[in-house]
């Protein structure tokens, strides 16, 4: 219930405030688990991804946000769970794998934290580990304009056009027999970020959109 309430409120607010449009919504699997992997430049990004599609998502969020105040109450209501940053968190990884095993989509930001400059940075191998262990597809996305609307360290939202570009699902079956192969985890992460970068480049071109089959962008 709380997820749907928040989804509805933010969907309308983003449409009015940020003129959000989504490209590639038809690429979202109608059912089953997947990892929604995107760039991360703003606190807005998890909510933008959530309101960009019609399926409920699950989120990792840094542990400190669950300690006190409104977010400590709200985050579990919108299907977020805590993650200890800076080191491996076996509990959070187990929770992520449990959710995927039960058919639920999960948002992961491969870069691990918000970008300081709005640019793409190399992803962490952690997403590769989860992909290899869960055997689920990855849905890449690029969010354009969220950094300008609410960059790191800024608390006041600025009016800015925001676009969400969603690519086609990526499959990594060739890595599933790699065992405990750290190089495979790194390669998976790099391939995902390369596709996010491609979506960025395609979205920046007014003459083409990411993916030949993408329809014209629709309001969030």
Backbone as JSON, one array per atom type, in Angstrom:
{
  "sequence": "XXXXXXXXXXXXXXXXXXXXXXXXXXXXXXXXXXXXXXXXXXXXXXXXXXXXXXXXXXXXXXXXXXXXXXXXXXXXXXXXXXXXXXXXXXXXXXXXXXXXXXXXXXXXXXXXXXXXXXXXXXXXXXXXXXXXXXXXXXXXXXXXXXXXXXXXXXXXXXXXXXXXXXXXXXXXXXXXXXXXXXXXXXXXXXXXXXXXXXXXXXXXXXXXXXXXXXXXXXXX",
  "N": [[0.82, -1.2, 0.0], [1.85, 1.31, 0.93], [3.95, 1.64, -0.85], [2.61, 1.96, -3.3], [1.19, 4.32, -2.77], [3.29, 6.19, -2.4], [4.5, 5.94, -4.93], [2.47, 6.94, -6.62], [2.22, 9.62, -5.76], [4.81, 10.73, -6.17], [5.07, 10.28, -8.88], [3.24, 12.03, -10.09], [4.25, 14.45, -9.08], [6.87, 14.54, -10.15], [6.24, 14.71, -12.85], [5.09, 17.23, -13.01], [7.04, 18.91, -11.89], [9.57, 18.23, -12.99], [9.17, 17.47, -15.56], [9.4, 14.79, -16.47], [10.3, 12.26, -18.75], [10.07, 8.99, -20.16], [11.97, 6.62, -21.91], [11.87, 3.61, -23.66], [10.31, 1.94, -22.08], [8.98, -0.31, -22.87], [10.85, -2.3, -22.8], [10.96, -3.41, -20.31], [10.72, -6.34, -18.41], [7.68, -8.18, -18.19], [7.1, -9.84, -16.11], [8.69, -11.72, -13.46], [12.08, -11.87, -12.05], [14.56, -9.25, -12.15], [17.53, -7.24, -12.42], [17.67, -3.86, -12.01], [19.74, -1.64, -13.32], [21.51, 1.32, -13.04], [22.99, 4.57, -13.73], [24.11, 6.81, -11.1], [23.49, 9.78, -9.76], [22.14, 11.44, -8.07], [19.99, 11.95, -5.2], [17.46, 11.65, -6.14], [17.38, 9.55, -7.94], [16.68, 6.74, -7.23], [13.9, 7.02, -6.83], [13.07, 8.06, -9.25], [13.61, 5.91, -10.97], [11.83, 4.05, -9.88], [9.3, 5.23, -10.39], [9.32, 5.21, -13.11], [8.51, 2.87, -14.25], [5.96, 0.24, -14.32], [6.06, -1.73, -12.43], [6.6, -2.89, -9.1], [9.52, -2.14, -7.21], [12.51, -3.21, -5.49], [14.95, -2.02, -3.15], [18.35, -1.29, -2.33], [19.72, 0.59, 0.32], [21.87, 2.94, 1.94], [23.04, 2.08, 5.17], [22.96, 4.02, 7.22], [20.76, 5.64, 6.71], [18.61, 4.37, 7.79], [18.59, 4.77, 10.46], [17.36, 6.86, 12.0], [14.65, 9.28, 12.26], [12.38, 10.42, 9.64], [13.02, 8.91, 7.32], [13.88, 6.49, 8.36], [11.51, 5.33, 9.1], [10.09, 5.39, 6.68], [11.58, 4.14, 4.57], [11.62, 1.2, 4.81], [8.92, 0.83, 4.23], [8.71, 1.31, 1.54], [9.99, -0.77, 0.4], [12.76, -0.91, 0.74], [16.02, -1.9, 1.88], [18.68, -2.12, 4.32], [22.16, -1.4, 3.61], [25.51, -1.92, 4.3], [28.06, 0.22, 3.57], [31.3, 0.46, 1.95], [32.48, -1.9, 2.6], [32.19, -5.43, 2.07], [28.87, -6.64, 2.49], [27.5, -9.23, 3.75], [24.93, -9.87, 4.73], [23.17, -8.06, 3.44], [23.62, -8.82, 0.8], [22.69, -11.45, 0.83], [19.98, -10.92, 1.34], [19.33, -9.53, -1.02], [19.67, -11.58, -2.92], [17.71, -13.37, -2.04], [15.35, -11.92, -2.55], [15.44, -11.69, -5.36], [15.32, -14.39, -6.01], [12.71, -14.99, -5.35], [11.35, -13.8, -7.38], [11.27, -11.01, -7.54], [11.98, -7.69, -8.69], [15.07, -5.83, -8.47], [16.75, -2.86, -7.6], [19.97, -1.75, -8.4], [22.77, 0.3, -8.07], [25.49, 0.35, -9.94], [27.84, 1.9, -9.62], [28.03, 2.37, -6.95], [27.86, 4.62, -5.26], [26.67, 8.05, -5.14], [27.52, 10.11, -7.93], [30.04, 12.56, -7.86], [30.4, 14.53, -9.74], [28.49, 14.23, -11.67], [29.18, 12.69, -13.82], [29.68, 9.5, -15.47], [31.1, 6.73, -13.72], [33.43, 4.06, -13.09], [31.94, 0.9, -12.48], [31.35, -1.09, -9.49], [32.56, -4.4, -8.63], [30.65, -5.79, -7.19], [27.98, -5.89, -8.19], [28.35, -7.64, -10.27], [28.87, -10.01, -8.92], [26.36, -10.5, -7.7], [24.75, -10.79, -9.97], [25.91, -13.07, -11.15], [25.38, -14.99, -9.19], [22.62, -14.96, -8.94], [21.5, -15.44, -11.44], [19.85, -13.85, -13.09], [18.4, -11.54, -15.5], [19.8, -8.33, -16.46], [18.58, -5.07, -16.44], [19.5, -2.34, -18.06], [19.85, 1.2, -17.47], [19.78, 4.74, -18.08], [19.82, 7.78, -16.41], [19.06, 11.01, -17.14], [19.73, 14.31, -16.31], [19.08, 14.38, -13.58], [21.21, 15.02, -11.91], [21.61, 17.74, -12.38], [19.2, 18.65, -11.37], [19.2, 17.93, -8.65], [21.98, 17.8, -7.29], [24.71, 16.11, -5.55], [25.1, 17.11, -2.2], [23.44, 19.29, -2.36], [20.35, 20.66, -1.27], [18.04, 21.78, -2.2], [15.62, 21.41, -4.61], [15.99, 21.88, -8.07], [14.34, 23.16, -10.95], [14.4, 21.14, -13.73], [14.74, 19.47, -16.82], [14.18, 16.03, -16.99], [15.16, 12.85, -18.14], [14.61, 9.39, -18.61], [16.25, 6.65, -19.79], [15.75, 3.46, -20.9], [17.27, 0.41, -21.48], [17.58, -2.67, -23.4], [17.07, -5.94, -21.92], [19.93, -7.49, -20.45], [21.91, -10.4, -20.66], [23.87, -12.8, -18.93], [24.73, -15.43, -19.19], [27.02, -16.78, -19.99], [28.84, -16.4, -18.02], [28.05, -17.84, -15.84], [29.11, -20.25, -15.07], [31.46, -19.73, -13.93], [32.24, -19.93, -11.31], [33.89, -18.95, -8.29], [34.92, -16.41, -9.45], [36.59, -13.62, -9.62], [37.39, -11.98, -11.67], [35.42, -12.43, -13.57], [33.22, -11.26, -12.28], [34.01, -8.6, -12.3], [34.12, -8.17, -15.07], [31.41, -8.45, -15.77], [30.29, -6.24, -14.43], [31.64, -4.16, -15.78], [30.64, -4.48, -18.38], [27.95, -3.89, -18.0], [28.08, -1.17, -17.23], [29.15, -0.15, -19.57], [26.99, -0.43, -21.28], [25.17, 1.27, -20.05], [26.51, 3.66, -20.52], [26.3, 3.7, -23.3], [23.57, 4.08, -23.61], [23.4, 6.63, -22.56], [24.88, 8.09, -24.49], [23.35, 7.62, -26.81], [20.93, 8.74, -26.03], [21.64, 11.4, -25.9], [21.73, 12.2, -28.49], [19.75, 13.96, -30.72], [18.66, 12.82, -32.98], [18.36, 10.13, -32.7], [17.32, 7.42, -30.6], [17.96, 5.41, -27.65], [18.34, 2.11, -28.6], [16.91, 0.44, -31.27], [14.24, -0.19, -31.32], [12.9, 1.45, -29.61], [10.13, 3.35, -28.52], [8.72, 6.64, -28.93], [9.44, 8.87, -26.26], [7.53, 8.69, -23.24], [5.47, 10.47, -20.94], [6.24, 10.39, -17.46]],
  "CA": [[0.0, 0.0, 0.0], [2.69, 2.51, 1.02], [4.71, 1.78, -2.09], [1.71, 2.5, -4.32], [0.9, 5.72, -2.42], [4.47, 6.98, -2.74], [4.66, 5.89, -6.38], [1.48, 7.83, -7.23], [2.53, 11.02, -5.42], [6.03, 11.17, -6.84], [4.85, 10.25, -10.33], [2.59, 13.3, -10.44], [5.16, 15.54, -8.73], [7.94, 14.57, -11.15], [5.68, 15.17, -14.13], [4.89, 18.68, -12.93], [8.25, 19.65, -11.5], [10.75, 17.9, -13.77], [8.78, 17.09, -16.93], [10.09, 13.53, -16.7], [9.85, 11.36, -19.8], [10.73, 7.69, -20.13], [12.17, 5.97, -23.19], [12.2, 2.19, -23.56], [9.53, 1.23, -21.06], [8.57, -1.62, -23.41], [11.91, -3.28, -22.55], [10.84, -3.93, -18.94], [10.04, -7.64, -18.36], [6.34, -8.11, -17.61], [7.1, -10.61, -14.87], [9.97, -12.34, -13.14], [13.1, -11.01, -11.44], [15.63, -8.63, -12.92], [18.27, -6.19, -11.73], [17.57, -2.57, -12.67], [21.06, -1.05, -13.08], [21.52, 2.67, -13.58], [23.91, 5.56, -13.16], [23.6, 7.36, -9.83], [24.02, 11.14, -9.61], [21.25, 12.25, -7.25], [19.04, 11.26, -4.33], [16.22, 11.43, -6.89], [17.47, 8.44, -8.87], [15.85, 5.57, -6.92], [12.48, 7.31, -7.01], [12.86, 8.21, -10.69], [13.52, 4.56, -11.53], [10.59, 3.43, -9.42], [8.12, 5.8, -11.06], [9.46, 5.1, -14.56], [7.91, 1.63, -14.74], [4.71, -0.13, -13.65], [6.29, -2.83, -11.5], [7.21, -2.44, -7.85], [10.93, -2.45, -7.13], [13.15, -3.29, -4.19], [16.11, -1.14, -3.17], [19.36, -1.21, -1.28], [20.02, 1.97, 0.72], [22.94, 2.88, 2.93], [22.56, 1.74, 6.51], [22.74, 5.21, 8.06], [19.44, 6.22, 6.44], [17.6, 3.62, 8.56], [18.87, 4.92, 11.89], [16.45, 7.74, 12.72], [13.89, 10.23, 11.47], [11.32, 9.99, 8.72], [13.49, 7.87, 6.42], [13.93, 5.21, 9.08], [10.15, 4.79, 9.03], [9.57, 5.32, 5.32], [12.31, 3.28, 3.65], [11.1, -0.17, 4.77], [7.57, 0.83, 3.65], [8.82, 1.35, 0.08], [10.73, -1.96, -0.03], [14.21, -0.7, 0.8], [16.68, -2.58, 2.99], [19.97, -1.46, 4.57], [23.42, -1.91, 3.08], [26.72, -1.33, 4.85], [28.96, 0.6, 2.48], [32.72, 0.48, 2.25], [32.98, -3.27, 2.74], [31.15, -6.39, 1.71], [27.81, -6.81, 3.47], [26.88, -10.53, 3.44], [23.5, -9.86, 5.02], [22.46, -7.36, 2.36], [23.72, -9.64, -0.41], [21.74, -12.56, 0.99], [18.64, -10.37, 1.16], [19.16, -9.26, -2.45], [19.5, -12.85, -3.62], [16.4, -13.91, -1.66], [14.32, -11.18, -3.28], [15.5, -12.09, -6.77], [14.88, -15.79, -6.11], [11.25, -15.01, -5.25], [10.77, -13.17, -8.57], [11.1, -9.57, -7.38], [13.05, -6.86, -9.27], [15.94, -5.15, -7.51], [17.56, -1.75, -8.12], [21.36, -1.66, -7.96], [23.58, 1.31, -8.74], [26.81, -0.29, -10.02], [28.91, 2.79, -9.17], [28.12, 2.23, -5.5], [27.51, 5.86, -4.57], [26.35, 9.13, -6.08], [28.62, 10.76, -8.62], [30.35, 13.91, -7.38], [30.42, 15.48, -10.85], [27.44, 13.92, -12.63], [29.71, 11.84, -14.88], [29.72, 8.08, -15.2], [32.34, 6.21, -13.19], [33.49, 2.61, -13.19], [31.11, 0.18, -11.52], [31.98, -2.0, -8.55], [32.31, -5.79, -9.01], [29.58, -6.38, -6.4], [26.82, -6.21, -9.01], [28.7, -8.84, -11.02], [28.69, -11.15, -8.02], [24.93, -10.77, -7.54], [24.26, -11.3, -11.26], [26.4, -14.44, -11.33], [24.76, -15.87, -8.22], [21.15, -14.96, -9.06], [21.13, -15.91, -12.79], [18.74, -13.04, -13.59], [18.83, -10.52, -16.46], [20.04, -6.96, -16.0], [17.93, -4.05, -17.25], [20.3, -1.13, -17.91], [19.14, 2.48, -17.63], [20.54, 5.97, -17.86], [18.99, 8.9, -15.99], [19.63, 12.27, -17.62], [19.17, 15.54, -15.74], [18.86, 14.37, -12.13], [22.33, 15.72, -11.27], [21.32, 19.18, -12.46], [18.04, 18.95, -10.54], [19.53, 17.79, -7.23], [23.3, 17.18, -7.17], [25.19, 15.75, -4.22], [25.42, 18.25, -1.36], [22.42, 20.34, -2.52], [19.1, 20.23, -0.65], [16.9, 22.43, -2.85], [15.38, 20.88, -5.95], [15.93, 22.85, -9.15], [13.58, 22.72, -12.12], [15.27, 20.69, -14.81], [14.15, 18.38, -17.58], [14.78, 14.72, -16.67], [14.81, 11.76, -19.05], [15.06, 8.06, -18.22], [16.42, 5.79, -20.96], [15.82, 2.06, -20.48], [17.75, -0.45, -22.55], [17.08, -4.04, -23.47], [17.68, -6.81, -20.9], [21.24, -8.08, -20.71], [22.03, -11.75, -20.1], [25.27, -13.12, -18.68], [24.81, -16.88, -19.0], [28.38, -17.29, -20.24], [29.63, -16.26, -16.8], [27.42, -18.53, -14.72], [29.89, -21.41, -14.68], [32.79, -19.22, -13.59], [32.57, -20.17, -9.91], [34.33, -17.76, -7.55], [35.83, -15.78, -10.41], [36.5, -12.18, -9.43], [37.52, -11.35, -12.97], [34.1, -12.5, -14.2], [32.37, -10.25, -11.64], [34.46, -7.31, -12.82], [33.71, -8.07, -16.48], [29.97, -8.21, -15.81], [30.09, -4.85, -14.04], [32.12, -3.28, -16.86], [29.72, -4.58, -19.51], [26.72, -3.16, -17.64], [28.35, 0.27, -17.3], [29.32, 0.2, -20.98], [25.65, -0.29, -21.86], [24.63, 2.52, -19.49], [27.16, 4.74, -21.27], [25.71, 3.73, -24.64], [22.25, 4.71, -23.48], [23.68, 8.06, -22.38], [25.29, 8.66, -25.78], [22.21, 7.58, -27.73], [19.94, 9.7, -25.56], [22.11, 12.75, -26.15], [21.57, 12.51, -29.91], [18.35, 14.26, -31.01], [18.2, 12.09, -34.15], [18.16, 8.72, -32.43], [17.06, 7.08, -29.21], [18.64, 4.17, -27.33], [17.64, 0.91, -29.02], [16.16, 0.72, -32.49], [12.81, -0.42, -31.17], [12.31, 2.34, -28.62], [9.09, 4.26, -28.93], [8.92, 8.03, -28.44], [9.34, 8.91, -24.81], [6.22, 8.98, -22.66], [5.55, 11.14, -19.64], [6.33, 9.43, -16.36]],
  "C": [[0.86, 1.26, 0.0], [3.5, 2.74, -0.24], [3.84, 2.43, -3.16], [1.39, 3.97, -4.03], [2.09, 6.61, -2.8], [4.69, 7.06, -4.24], [3.73, 6.9, -7.05], [1.82, 9.3, -6.99], [3.74, 11.51, -6.2], [5.88, 11.17, -8.36], [4.23, 11.56, -10.81], [3.55, 14.46, -10.21], [6.29, 15.67, -9.75], [7.44, 15.08, -12.5], [5.54, 16.69, -14.13], [6.21, 19.42, -12.77], [9.43, 19.44, -12.45], [10.44, 17.49, -15.21], [9.45, 15.78, -17.35], [9.45, 12.77, -17.86], [10.7, 10.1, -19.78], [10.79, 7.11, -21.53], [12.53, 4.5, -22.95], [11.44, 1.42, -22.52], [9.09, -0.15, -21.54], [9.64, -2.69, -23.2], [11.82, -3.92, -21.17], [10.13, -5.29, -18.98], [8.69, -7.53, -17.64], [6.25, -8.87, -16.3], [8.49, -11.2, -14.65], [10.99, -11.36, -12.62], [14.03, -10.4, -12.48], [16.33, -7.62, -12.03], [18.21, -4.93, -12.58], [18.85, -1.8, -12.34], [21.18, 0.29, -13.79], [22.7, 3.47, -13.05], [23.28, 6.16, -11.9], [24.25, 8.71, -9.59], [23.22, 11.99, -8.65], [20.42, 11.37, -6.33], [17.73, 10.94, -5.06], [16.2, 10.11, -7.66], [16.64, 7.21, -8.49], [14.36, 5.81, -7.17], [12.16, 7.46, -8.49], [12.75, 6.84, -11.36], [12.21, 3.89, -11.14], [9.37, 3.93, -10.15], [8.19, 5.69, -12.58], [8.81, 3.84, -15.13], [6.69, 1.27, -13.89], [4.84, -1.37, -12.79], [6.94, -2.3, -10.24], [8.64, -2.96, -7.77], [11.38, -2.57, -5.68], [14.5, -2.57, -4.28], [17.08, -1.46, -2.04], [19.58, 0.27, -0.96], [21.02, 1.92, 1.87], [22.37, 2.82, 4.35], [22.2, 2.95, 7.35], [21.35, 5.82, 7.88], [18.33, 5.55, 7.25], [17.7, 3.88, 10.06], [17.87, 5.79, 12.63], [15.68, 8.61, 11.74], [12.87, 9.59, 10.54], [11.78, 8.85, 7.83], [13.55, 6.51, 7.09], [12.57, 4.53, 9.08], [9.74, 4.49, 7.59], [10.26, 4.28, 4.44], [11.82, 1.82, 3.64], [9.71, -0.26, 4.12], [7.61, 0.81, 2.12], [9.82, 0.3, -0.41], [12.23, -1.73, -0.17], [14.77, -1.46, 1.99], [18.11, -2.06, 3.11], [21.16, -2.2, 3.99], [24.57, -1.17, 3.76], [27.67, -1.04, 3.71], [30.41, 0.56, 2.94], [33.33, -0.89, 2.43], [31.85, -4.21, 2.32], [30.14, -6.54, 2.83], [27.08, -8.12, 3.15], [25.38, -10.56, 3.68], [22.69, -9.2, 3.93], [22.5, -8.17, 1.08], [22.76, -10.82, -0.33], [20.3, -12.1, 0.79], [18.36, -10.09, -0.31], [18.9, -10.54, -3.22], [18.17, -13.51, -3.29], [15.28, -13.23, -2.44], [14.27, -11.6, -4.75], [14.98, -13.52, -6.95], [13.36, -15.91, -6.05], [10.58, -14.23, -6.39], [10.62, -11.67, -8.51], [12.26, -8.8, -8.01], [13.8, -6.09, -8.19], [16.72, -4.05, -8.21], [18.96, -1.82, -7.53], [22.05, -0.57, -8.77], [25.01, 0.79, -8.78], [27.96, 0.58, -9.5], [29.07, 2.8, -7.66], [27.73, 3.45, -4.7], [27.2, 6.93, -5.61], [27.6, 9.76, -6.67], [28.81, 12.18, -8.09], [30.22, 14.95, -8.48], [29.35, 15.21, -11.91], [27.88, 13.02, -13.76], [29.64, 10.37, -14.47], [31.08, 7.67, -14.67], [32.29, 4.68, -13.23], [32.66, 1.95, -12.1], [31.94, -0.71, -10.62], [31.68, -3.45, -8.97], [31.17, -6.44, -8.24], [28.36, -6.75, -7.22], [27.1, -7.46, -9.85], [28.52, -10.09, -10.2], [27.22, -11.52, -7.9], [24.32, -11.32, -8.82], [24.65, -12.77, -11.43], [25.71, -15.42, -10.39], [23.24, -15.99, -8.4], [20.66, -15.49, -10.4], [19.94, -15.14, -13.35], [19.26, -12.02, -14.6], [19.03, -9.16, -15.78], [19.36, -6.01, -16.96], [18.7, -2.75, -17.07], [19.46, 0.13, -18.12], [20.11, 3.63, -17.45], [19.56, 7.09, -17.53], [19.71, 10.19, -16.36], [18.95, 13.44, -16.92], [18.96, 15.53, -14.24], [19.99, 15.08, -11.39], [22.09, 17.22, -11.26], [20.14, 19.57, -11.56], [18.36, 18.9, -9.05], [20.87, 17.07, -7.09], [23.66, 16.87, -5.73], [25.56, 17.01, -3.45], [24.43, 19.39, -1.44], [21.08, 19.82, -2.0], [17.86, 20.81, -1.32], [16.76, 21.94, -4.28], [15.28, 22.02, -6.96], [15.07, 22.29, -10.28], [14.55, 22.34, -13.23], [14.6, 19.52, -15.52], [14.91, 17.09, -17.27], [14.26, 13.68, -17.65], [15.38, 10.46, -18.5], [15.08, 7.17, -19.46], [16.63, 4.35, -20.48], [16.21, 1.2, -21.66], [17.12, -1.83, -22.51], [17.76, -4.9, -22.4], [19.0, -7.41, -21.37], [21.32, -9.43, -19.99], [23.52, -12.12, -20.01], [25.46, -14.61, -18.43], [26.23, -17.42, -19.15], [29.26, -17.19, -19.0], [29.15, -17.16, -15.67], [28.18, -19.76, -14.26], [31.28, -21.01, -14.2], [33.19, -19.51, -12.15], [32.93, -18.88, -9.21], [35.36, -17.02, -8.38], [35.67, -14.27, -10.31], [36.63, -11.43, -10.75], [36.19, -11.35, -13.71], [33.17, -11.45, -13.6], [32.72, -8.86, -12.16], [34.0, -7.13, -14.26], [32.21, -7.8, -16.61], [29.67, -6.75, -15.48], [30.49, -3.9, -15.16], [31.17, -3.31, -18.05], [28.42, -3.81, -19.23], [26.96, -1.66, -17.76], [28.59, 0.72, -18.73], [27.97, 0.39, -21.66], [24.96, 0.95, -21.33], [25.22, 3.71, -20.24], [26.61, 4.84, -22.69], [24.35, 4.39, -24.62], [22.4, 6.22, -23.32], [24.0, 8.71, -23.73], [24.13, 8.69, -26.77], [21.15, 8.59, -27.33], [20.32, 11.12, -25.84], [21.94, 13.17, -27.6], [20.11, 12.77, -30.23], [17.79, 13.44, -32.17], [17.97, 10.61, -33.89], [17.97, 8.5, -30.94], [17.69, 5.72, -28.92], [17.81, 2.95, -27.72], [16.76, 1.19, -30.21], [14.67, 0.6, -32.31], [12.14, 0.54, -30.19], [11.24, 3.24, -29.24], [9.43, 5.65, -28.44], [8.67, 8.06, -26.95], [7.95, 9.3, -24.34], [6.41, 9.63, -21.31], [5.51, 10.1, -18.54], [4.97, 9.2, -15.72]]
}
